[in-house]
């Protein structure tokens, strides 16, 4: 069993665990405190991604009794303090579902740019303004840290822990 840790500049940290089945378990810890868990088949096919809110990730950590992952020296992150990239999966209730990129006003309202839309049937890099967002797809946004935070507040708020 091997594990790998990869820094994702402006995004966070990717942890990869090689499983005895030949599959890989990939856990991405986003700088925005969100987590994603994805299974990769031995052939490299990507399984369903499971997003976790901070409280859910903490509870999963307690269940697995492993504690929090080791973090890199924070000085290595200094270059990316203002710059951020975020992946946001749209749920059925997202205010973006059914909106076009232009009609959503994402750039005007937050300052971030949508650099890709990841869909089950393929990715759309540099999406055109008339692209309509659908539930289940993932937006990849880029901007200054405060712009990305604003995007998350408006379009993908994190529910406060109860």
MIVO-447781 format. One record per residue: residue number from 1; residue in one letter; z, x, y of N, C-alpha, C in turn. Coordinates in nm, 3 decimals. Layout:
k;r;nZ;nX;nY;caZ;caX;caY;cZ;cX;cY
NUM;a;Z;X;Y;Z;X;Y;Z;X;Y
...
***
This chain:
k;r;nZ;nX;nY;caZ;caX;caY;cZ;cX;cY
1;x;0.000;0.086;-0.117;0.000;0.000;0.000;0.000;0.090;0.123
2;x;-0.099;0.069;0.209;-0.109;0.148;0.331;-0.102;0.056;0.452
3;x;-0.048;0.109;0.559;-0.047;0.035;0.685;-0.108;0.123;0.792
4;x;-0.173;0.056;0.888;-0.232;0.128;1.000;-0.194;0.056;1.128
5;x;-0.175;0.134;1.233;-0.143;0.080;1.364;-0.249;0.128;1.461
6;x;-0.309;0.034;1.534;-0.416;0.068;1.627;-0.386;0.007;1.762
7;x;-0.390;0.090;1.866;-0.373;0.038;2.001;-0.504;-0.028;2.045
8;x;-0.495;-0.147;2.100;-0.610;-0.219;2.154;-0.595;-0.217;2.305
9;x;-0.664;-0.126;2.374;-0.645;-0.110;2.518;-0.655;-0.241;2.595
10;x;-0.553;-0.269;2.673;-0.551;-0.389;2.754;-0.517;-0.514;2.677
11;x;-0.504;-0.504;2.545;-0.480;-0.621;2.460;-0.341;-0.616;2.399
12;x;-0.313;-0.509;2.326;-0.186;-0.497;2.256;-0.199;-0.401;2.139
13;x;-0.140;-0.438;2.027;-0.137;-0.352;1.910;-0.181;-0.429;1.787
14;x;-0.266;-0.365;1.706;-0.312;-0.425;1.580;-0.244;-0.350;1.466
15;x;-0.179;-0.425;1.377;-0.115;-0.370;1.259;-0.194;-0.420;1.139
16;x;-0.238;-0.329;1.051;-0.315;-0.366;0.933;-0.240;-0.322;0.809
17;x;-0.224;-0.415;0.716;-0.155;-0.389;0.590;-0.255;-0.410;0.476
18;x;-0.277;-0.304;0.397;-0.364;-0.315;0.279;-0.283;-0.378;0.167
19;x;-0.332;-0.492;0.116;-0.262;-0.565;0.010;-0.309;-0.521;-0.128
20;x;-0.227;-0.544;-0.230;-0.262;-0.505;-0.366;-0.384;-0.580;-0.420
21;x;-0.419;-0.693;-0.357;-0.535;-0.772;-0.400;-0.666;-0.715;-0.346
22;x;-0.659;-0.612;-0.262;-0.778;-0.558;-0.198;-0.802;-0.620;-0.061
23;x;-0.725;-0.722;-0.030;-0.737;-0.787;0.100;-0.657;-0.707;0.203
24;x;-0.681;-0.740;0.331;-0.603;-0.681;0.439;-0.537;-0.794;0.517
25;x;-0.416;-0.770;0.559;-0.345;-0.862;0.647;-0.341;-0.794;0.784
26;x;-0.400;-0.859;0.883;-0.408;-0.802;1.017;-0.319;-0.883;1.110
27;x;-0.229;-0.815;1.178;-0.140;-0.879;1.273;-0.166;-0.815;1.410
28;x;-0.205;-0.899;1.507;-0.228;-0.849;1.643;-0.115;-0.899;1.731
29;x;-0.048;-0.802;1.792;0.058;-0.831;1.888;-0.003;-0.817;2.027
30;x;-0.026;-0.930;2.094;-0.087;-0.929;2.227;0.018;-0.892;2.332
31;x;-0.027;-0.828;2.438;0.064;-0.791;2.547;0.127;-0.915;2.610
32;x;0.062;-1.030;2.595;0.112;-1.154;2.653;0.221;-1.219;2.567
33;x;0.268;-1.146;2.466;0.374;-1.191;2.377;0.325;-1.288;2.270
34;x;0.196;-1.308;2.258;0.142;-1.391;2.151;0.111;-1.302;2.032
35;x;0.104;-1.363;1.916;0.074;-1.292;1.791;-0.037;-1.366;1.719
36;x;-0.118;-1.294;1.644;-0.219;-1.356;1.557;-0.213;-1.287;1.422
37;x;-0.223;-1.367;1.316;-0.226;-1.314;1.180;-0.357;-1.358;1.117
38;x;-0.431;-1.262;1.059;-0.560;-1.292;0.998;-0.569;-1.219;0.865
39;x;-0.632;-1.284;0.769;-0.655;-1.224;0.637;-0.801;-1.185;0.628
40;x;-0.827;-1.061;0.579;-0.963;-1.014;0.556;-0.983;-0.998;0.407
41;x;-1.092;-1.053;0.354;-1.122;-1.041;0.211;-1.163;-0.897;0.180
42;x;-1.166;-0.860;0.051;-1.212;-0.725;0.014;-1.355;-0.698;0.063
43;x;-1.434;-0.804;0.081;-1.572;-0.789;0.129;-1.578;-0.781;0.282
44;x;-1.463;-0.793;0.348;-1.459;-0.786;0.493;-1.476;-0.919;0.563
45;x;-1.479;-1.029;0.486;-1.492;-1.161;0.548;-1.359;-1.200;0.612
46;x;-1.370;-1.254;0.733;-1.251;-1.291;0.809;-1.206;-1.431;0.770
47;x;-1.079;-1.442;0.733;-1.020;-1.572;0.703;-0.976;-1.639;0.831
48;x;-0.914;-1.753;0.818;-0.866;-1.826;0.935;-0.758;-1.745;1.007
49;x;-0.766;-1.744;1.138;-0.667;-1.675;1.220;-0.554;-1.772;1.251
50;x;-0.432;-1.724;1.240;-0.314;-1.806;1.265;-0.244;-1.753;1.390
51;x;-0.257;-1.825;1.502;-0.187;-1.781;1.623;-0.041;-1.821;1.617
52;x;0.046;-1.734;1.668;0.189;-1.762;1.671;0.240;-1.746;1.813
53;x;0.322;-1.839;1.856;0.390;-1.827;1.985;0.505;-1.729;1.967
54;x;0.559;-1.675;2.075;0.665;-1.575;2.062;0.783;-1.620;1.976
55;x;0.829;-1.745;1.993;0.943;-1.791;1.914;0.908;-1.804;1.766
56;x;0.783;-1.841;1.736;0.739;-1.852;1.596;0.732;-1.713;1.531
57;x;0.680;-1.616;1.606;0.672;-1.479;1.554;0.811;-1.423;1.528
58;x;0.904;-1.452;1.618;1.042;-1.406;1.598;1.104;-1.467;1.473
59;x;1.081;-1.597;1.455;1.136;-1.663;1.337;1.074;-1.608;1.209
60;x;0.943;-1.583;1.211;0.877;-1.525;1.094;0.936;-1.387;1.065
61;x;0.960;-1.309;1.170;1.022;-1.177;1.151;1.158;-1.187;1.087
62;x;1.236;-1.287;1.130;1.369;-1.307;1.069;1.355;-1.346;0.923
63;x;1.256;-1.432;0.894;1.235;-1.475;0.755;1.200;-1.355;0.667
64;x;1.113;-1.270;0.716;1.070;-1.153;0.639;1.174;-1.041;0.642
65;x;1.274;-1.053;0.729;1.384;-0.957;0.741;1.335;-0.815;0.764
66;x;1.231;-0.804;0.845;1.178;-0.672;0.875;1.207;-0.628;1.017
67;x;1.249;-0.717;1.103;1.273;-0.681;1.242;1.141;-0.672;1.318
68;x;1.148;-0.624;1.438;1.026;-0.615;1.518;0.951;-0.486;1.488
69;x;0.818;-0.489;1.505;0.740;-0.369;1.477;0.774;-0.255;1.573
70;x;0.755;-0.135;1.525;0.777;-0.017;1.608;0.675;-0.017;1.721
71;x;0.718;0.018;1.838;0.629;0.021;1.955;0.595;0.166;1.992
72;x;0.477;0.182;2.045;0.433;0.312;2.093;0.511;0.350;2.219
73;x;0.507;0.475;2.251;0.565;0.525;2.374;0.503;0.449;2.492
74;x;0.584;0.384;2.577;0.528;0.303;2.686;0.444;0.382;2.785
75;x;0.463;0.513;2.790;0.382;0.595;2.881;0.234;0.590;2.843
76;x;0.204;0.568;2.715;0.066;0.560;2.671;-0.003;0.434;2.721
77;x;0.076;0.334;2.757;0.020;0.208;2.805;-0.002;0.207;2.956
78;x;0.044;0.309;3.026;0.039;0.309;3.172;-0.102;0.288;3.226
79;x;-0.202;0.344;3.159;-0.340;0.330;3.204;-0.384;0.185;3.209
80;x;-0.326;0.101;3.124;-0.371;-0.037;3.110;-0.272;-0.138;3.167
81;x;-0.181;-0.093;3.252;-0.080;-0.184;3.306;-0.138;-0.302;3.383
82;x;-0.244;-0.281;3.458;-0.300;-0.390;3.537;-0.413;-0.462;3.466
83;x;-0.479;-0.398;3.374;-0.597;-0.449;3.306;-0.557;-0.517;3.175
84;x;-0.616;-0.632;3.144;-0.580;-0.701;3.020;-0.699;-0.776;2.963
85;x;-0.703;-0.783;2.832;-0.800;-0.863;2.758;-0.717;-0.956;2.670
86;x;-0.757;-1.081;2.662;-0.681;-1.177;2.582;-0.776;-1.264;2.501
87;x;-0.737;-1.294;2.378;-0.809;-1.388;2.292;-0.731;-1.518;2.293
88;x;-0.796;-1.629;2.324;-0.729;-1.758;2.329;-0.808;-1.857;2.244
89;x;-0.746;-1.908;2.138;-0.810;-2.007;2.052;-0.783;-2.145;2.109
90;x;-0.890;-2.223;2.125;-0.880;-2.356;2.185;-0.839;-2.460;2.081
91;x;-0.729;-2.528;2.106;-0.688;-2.640;2.023;-0.761;-2.765;2.067
92;x;-0.752;-2.869;1.988;-0.818;-2.995;2.021;-0.774;-3.056;2.152
93;x;-0.651;-3.028;2.195;-0.599;-3.084;2.319;-0.621;-2.995;2.441
94;x;-0.693;-2.885;2.423;-0.714;-2.793;2.535;-0.795;-2.860;2.645
95;x;-0.757;-2.838;2.771;-0.835;-2.895;2.882;-0.975;-2.836;2.891
96;x;-1.002;-2.728;2.819;-1.134;-2.666;2.824;-1.233;-2.728;2.726
97;x;-1.183;-2.796;2.622;-1.272;-2.855;2.522;-1.362;-2.959;2.588
98;x;-1.492;-2.942;2.569;-1.590;-3.034;2.627;-1.638;-2.993;2.764
99;x;-1.572;-2.893;2.824;-1.613;-2.842;2.956;-1.713;-2.728;2.937
100;x;-1.797;-2.708;3.037;-1.884;-2.590;3.037;-1.810;-2.476;3.104
101;x;-1.859;-2.356;3.083;-1.799;-2.240;3.149;-1.800;-2.259;3.300
102;x;-1.913;-2.300;3.354;-1.923;-2.320;3.499;-1.834;-2.436;3.545
103;x;-1.839;-2.547;3.475;-1.762;-2.666;3.513;-1.613;-2.647;3.502
104;x;-1.568;-2.557;3.418;-1.425;-2.535;3.400;-1.362;-2.464;3.519
105;x;-1.441;-2.389;3.593;-1.389;-2.316;3.708;-1.295;-2.203;3.672
106;x;-1.305;-2.151;3.551;-1.214;-2.046;3.505;-1.212;-1.928;3.601
107;x;-1.330;-1.878;3.636;-1.336;-1.758;3.721;-1.282;-1.788;3.861
108;x;-1.320;-1.902;3.918;-1.277;-1.938;4.054;-1.126;-1.962;4.057
109;x;-1.073;-2.029;3.956;-0.932;-2.066;3.955;-0.838;-1.953;3.916
110;x;-0.888;-1.857;3.835;-0.797;-1.754;3.784;-0.842;-1.611;3.813
111;x;-0.971;-1.590;3.831;-1.022;-1.455;3.853;-1.065;-1.384;3.725
112;x;-1.035;-1.441;3.607;-1.076;-1.375;3.482;-1.222;-1.405;3.453
113;x;-1.280;-1.321;3.371;-1.416;-1.342;3.322;-1.409;-1.370;3.173
114;x;-1.487;-1.468;3.127;-1.499;-1.493;2.984;-1.610;-1.400;2.936
115;x;-1.574;-1.301;2.852;-1.672;-1.203;2.810;-1.734;-1.236;2.674
116;x;-1.672;-1.327;2.601;-1.729;-1.369;2.472;-1.662;-1.497;2.427
117;x;-1.735;-1.572;2.346;-1.681;-1.690;2.280;-1.706;-1.668;2.131
118;x;-1.598;-1.669;2.053;-1.608;-1.647;1.909;-1.607;-1.782;1.841
119;x;-1.717;-1.812;1.771;-1.732;-1.940;1.701;-1.744;-1.915;1.552
120;x;-1.712;-2.016;1.471;-1.723;-1.998;1.327;-1.864;-1.959;1.282
121;x;-1.965;-2.005;1.355;-2.102;-1.974;1.316;-2.161;-1.855;1.391
122;x;-2.079;-1.780;1.463;-2.126;-1.661;1.532;-2.070;-1.649;1.672
123;x;-2.073;-1.529;1.722;-2.018;-1.500;1.854;-2.123;-1.518;1.963
124;x;-2.075;-1.549;2.083;-2.162;-1.562;2.200;-2.112;-1.462;2.304
125;x;-2.172;-1.340;2.308;-2.130;-1.245;2.411;-2.188;-1.286;2.546
126;x;-2.117;-1.255;2.653;-2.161;-1.290;2.788;-2.214;-1.433;2.793
127;x;-2.127;-1.531;2.766;-2.173;-1.670;2.756;-2.238;-1.720;2.884
128;x;-2.343;-1.802;2.870;-2.410;-1.857;2.988;-2.322;-1.965;3.053
129;x;-2.348;-1.996;3.181;-2.265;-2.093;3.253;-2.266;-2.233;3.191
130;x;-2.374;-2.269;3.120;-2.384;-2.403;3.063;-2.325;-2.414;2.922
131;x;-2.263;-2.305;2.873;-2.202;-2.309;2.739;-2.085;-2.406;2.740
132;x;-2.083;-2.500;2.646;-1.976;-2.598;2.636;-1.873;-2.550;2.534
133;x;-1.747;-2.552;2.576;-1.639;-2.507;2.489;-1.606;-2.613;2.384
134;x;-1.573;-2.565;2.262;-1.541;-2.653;2.150;-1.405;-2.616;2.093
135;x;-1.338;-2.715;2.037;-1.209;-2.690;1.972;-1.229;-2.594;1.856
136;x;-1.134;-2.503;1.837;-1.138;-2.409;1.726;-1.204;-2.276;1.758
137;x;-1.274;-2.268;1.869;-1.336;-2.140;1.902;-1.238;-2.057;1.986
138;x;-1.266;-1.928;1.994;-1.178;-1.836;2.064;-1.250;-1.777;2.183
139;x;-1.185;-1.785;2.300;-1.239;-1.725;2.420;-1.180;-1.585;2.435
140;x;-1.264;-1.490;2.472;-1.217;-1.355;2.502;-1.231;-1.340;2.653
141;x;-1.116;-1.324;2.720;-1.116;-1.314;2.866;-1.065;-1.177;2.909
142;x;-1.110;-1.134;3.026;-1.071;-1.004;3.080;-1.042;-1.019;3.228
143;x;-0.943;-0.944;3.275;-0.909;-0.946;3.416;-0.788;-0.859;3.442
144;x;-0.743;-0.862;3.564;-0.617;-0.796;3.597;-0.505;-0.872;3.528
145;x;-0.396;-0.804;3.499;-0.285;-0.866;3.425;-0.242;-0.999;3.488
146;x;-0.227;-1.004;3.620;-0.183;-1.127;3.684;-0.289;-1.237;3.674
147;x;-0.417;-1.200;3.673;-0.523;-1.299;3.656;-0.520;-1.359;3.515
148;x;-0.500;-1.273;3.415;-0.493;-1.322;3.277;-0.369;-1.409;3.260
149;x;-0.259;-1.369;3.320;-0.138;-1.452;3.314;-0.164;-1.589;3.375
150;x;-0.234;-1.593;3.487;-0.267;-1.721;3.553;-0.355;-1.805;3.461
151;x;-0.455;-1.742;3.397;-0.541;-1.814;3.302;-0.456;-1.877;3.191
152;x;-0.364;-1.800;3.136;-0.279;-1.851;3.028;-0.190;-1.965;3.076
153;x;-0.139;-1.955;3.198;-0.055;-2.062;3.252;-0.133;-2.193;3.267
154;x;-0.256;-2.183;3.314;-0.336;-2.302;3.341;-0.400;-2.359;3.214
155;x;-0.460;-2.271;3.134;-0.543;-2.318;3.024;-0.482;-2.302;2.884
156;x;-0.376;-2.224;2.871;-0.314;-2.205;2.739;-0.165;-2.181;2.756
157;x;-0.093;-2.277;2.812;0.050;-2.254;2.837;0.128;-2.234;2.708
158;x;0.229;-2.146;2.716;0.320;-2.123;2.603;0.436;-2.219;2.618
159;x;0.459;-2.299;2.517;0.571;-2.394;2.522;0.702;-2.317;2.521
160;x;0.797;-2.356;2.607;0.926;-2.286;2.609;1.002;-2.313;2.479
161;x;1.079;-2.215;2.432;1.157;-2.236;2.309;1.260;-2.346;2.332
162;x;1.286;-2.421;2.226;1.383;-2.531;2.236;1.522;-2.484;2.202
***
